[in-house]
Amino acid sequence: MFGLGGSEMIVILLVVLLLFGGKKIPELMRGLGNGIREFNDAKKNVKEQIEEGMKAKEQEKK
């Protein structure tokens, strides 16, 4: 993953733990999860709108 080995990942995790503390990490992960969920919902919405537009355009041609 990203060219990092196991020892590098452990060091990164320890640094994150030291910087943010054990209590803040769940909040950060929850926020990250919410952000990813919102992004995927927006992406799905845009895809549906594009597909609806394409269907409407095809029906206009008929």
PyRosetta script that sets phi, psi and omega in degrees:
from pyrosetta import init, pose_from_sequence

init()
pose = pose_from_sequence("MFGLGGSEMIVILLVVLLLFGGKKIPELMRGLGNGIREFNDAKKNVKEQIEEGMKAKEQEKK")
pose.set_psi(1, 114.3)
pose.set_omega(1, 178.7)
pose.set_phi(2, 57.7)
pose.set_psi(2, 21.4)
pose.set_omega(2, 178.8)
pose.set_phi(3, 72.9)
pose.set_psi(3, 18.9)
pose.set_omega(3, 179.9)
pose.set_phi(4, -103.1)
pose.set_psi(4, 139.7)
pose.set_omega(4, 177.5)
pose.set_phi(5, -88.8)
pose.set_psi(5, -178.7)
pose.set_omega(5, -178.5)
pose.set_phi(6, -63.3)
pose.set_psi(6, -41.1)
pose.set_omega(6, -178.2)
pose.set_phi(7, -68.1)
pose.set_psi(7, -36.9)
pose.set_omega(7, 178.4)
pose.set_phi(8, -66.0)
pose.set_psi(8, -39.4)
pose.set_omega(8, 178.7)
pose.set_phi(9, -63.5)
pose.set_psi(9, -40.4)
pose.set_omega(9, 179.3)
pose.set_phi(10, -64.2)
pose.set_psi(10, -42.6)
pose.set_omega(10, 178.8)
pose.set_phi(11, -62.4)
pose.set_psi(11, -43.6)
pose.set_omega(11, 179.2)
pose.set_phi(12, -62.4)
pose.set_psi(12, -44.4)
pose.set_omega(12, 178.7)
pose.set_phi(13, -62.2)
pose.set_psi(13, -39.7)
pose.set_omega(13, 178.0)
pose.set_phi(14, -65.3)
pose.set_psi(14, -40.5)
pose.set_omega(14, 178.3)
pose.set_phi(15, -64.0)
pose.set_psi(15, -43.0)
pose.set_omega(15, 178.4)
pose.set_phi(16, -62.6)
pose.set_psi(16, -41.9)
pose.set_omega(16, 179.1)
pose.set_phi(17, -63.0)
pose.set_psi(17, -41.3)
pose.set_omega(17, 179.0)
pose.set_phi(18, -68.7)
pose.set_psi(18, -38.5)
pose.set_omega(18, -177.9)
pose.set_phi(19, -71.4)
pose.set_psi(19, -43.1)
pose.set_omega(19, -172.2)
pose.set_phi(20, -102.8)
pose.set_psi(20, -19.4)
pose.set_omega(20, -178.9)
pose.set_phi(21, 80.0)
pose.set_psi(21, 161.0)
pose.set_omega(21, -176.6)
pose.set_phi(22, -67.8)
pose.set_psi(22, -27.1)
pose.set_omega(22, -177.0)
pose.set_phi(23, -80.5)
pose.set_psi(23, -28.0)
pose.set_omega(23, -177.1)
pose.set_phi(24, -83.7)
pose.set_psi(24, -25.3)
pose.set_omega(24, -175.7)
pose.set_phi(25, -60.9)
pose.set_psi(25, -45.4)
pose.set_omega(25, 177.2)
pose.set_phi(26, -60.5)
pose.set_psi(26, -36.8)
pose.set_omega(26, 177.4)
pose.set_phi(27, -64.4)
pose.set_psi(27, -42.3)
pose.set_omega(27, 179.3)
pose.set_phi(28, -63.8)
pose.set_psi(28, -43.1)
pose.set_omega(28, 179.8)
pose.set_phi(29, -66.7)
pose.set_psi(29, -38.3)
pose.set_omega(29, 177.9)
pose.set_phi(30, -63.0)
pose.set_psi(30, -44.2)
pose.set_omega(30, 177.7)
pose.set_phi(31, -63.5)
pose.set_psi(31, -39.9)
pose.set_omega(31, 178.1)
pose.set_phi(32, -64.6)
pose.set_psi(32, -42.3)
pose.set_omega(32, 177.9)
pose.set_phi(33, -62.4)
pose.set_psi(33, -42.2)
pose.set_omega(33, 178.1)
pose.set_phi(34, -64.0)
pose.set_psi(34, -40.5)
pose.set_omega(34, 178.6)
pose.set_phi(35, -63.4)
pose.set_psi(35, -42.9)
pose.set_omega(35, 178.8)
pose.set_phi(36, -65.1)
pose.set_psi(36, -40.5)
pose.set_omega(36, 179.6)
pose.set_phi(37, -63.6)
pose.set_psi(37, -44.3)
pose.set_omega(37, 178.9)
pose.set_phi(38, -63.0)
pose.set_psi(38, -40.3)
pose.set_omega(38, 178.8)
pose.set_phi(39, -62.3)
pose.set_psi(39, -45.3)
pose.set_omega(39, -179.7)
pose.set_phi(40, -65.7)
pose.set_psi(40, -38.0)
pose.set_omega(40, 176.9)
pose.set_phi(41, -63.7)
pose.set_psi(41, -42.5)
pose.set_omega(41, 179.2)
pose.set_phi(42, -65.6)
pose.set_psi(42, -40.5)
pose.set_omega(42, 179.2)
pose.set_phi(43, -62.7)
pose.set_psi(43, -42.5)
pose.set_omega(43, 179.5)
pose.set_phi(44, -64.5)
pose.set_psi(44, -41.2)
pose.set_omega(44, 179.8)
pose.set_phi(45, -62.9)
pose.set_psi(45, -44.5)
pose.set_omega(45, 179.3)
pose.set_phi(46, -64.0)
pose.set_psi(46, -41.6)
pose.set_omega(46, 179.5)
pose.set_phi(47, -61.7)
pose.set_psi(47, -43.1)
pose.set_omega(47, 179.2)
pose.set_phi(48, -63.8)
pose.set_psi(48, -40.9)
pose.set_omega(48, 179.4)
pose.set_phi(49, -64.6)
pose.set_psi(49, -40.1)
pose.set_omega(49, 178.9)
pose.set_phi(50, -65.0)
pose.set_psi(50, -43.7)
pose.set_omega(50, 179.5)
pose.set_phi(51, -63.7)
pose.set_psi(51, -40.2)
pose.set_omega(51, 177.6)
pose.set_phi(52, -63.5)
pose.set_psi(52, -39.9)
pose.set_omega(52, 178.4)
pose.set_phi(53, -64.6)
pose.set_psi(53, -39.8)
pose.set_omega(53, 178.8)
pose.set_phi(54, -66.8)
pose.set_psi(54, -40.2)
pose.set_omega(54, 178.2)
pose.set_phi(55, -65.0)
pose.set_psi(55, -41.4)
pose.set_omega(55, 179.7)
pose.set_phi(56, -64.5)
pose.set_psi(56, -39.2)
pose.set_omega(56, -179.8)
pose.set_phi(57, -66.9)
pose.set_psi(57, -38.4)
pose.set_omega(57, 177.8)
pose.set_phi(58, -65.5)
pose.set_psi(58, -37.6)
pose.set_omega(58, -180.0)
pose.set_phi(59, -70.1)
pose.set_psi(59, -31.7)
pose.set_omega(59, 177.8)
pose.set_phi(60, -66.7)
pose.set_psi(60, -32.8)
pose.set_omega(60, -177.9)
pose.set_phi(61, -70.8)
pose.set_psi(61, -27.2)
pose.set_omega(61, -175.7)
pose.set_phi(62, -74.0)
pose.dump_pdb("model.pdb")
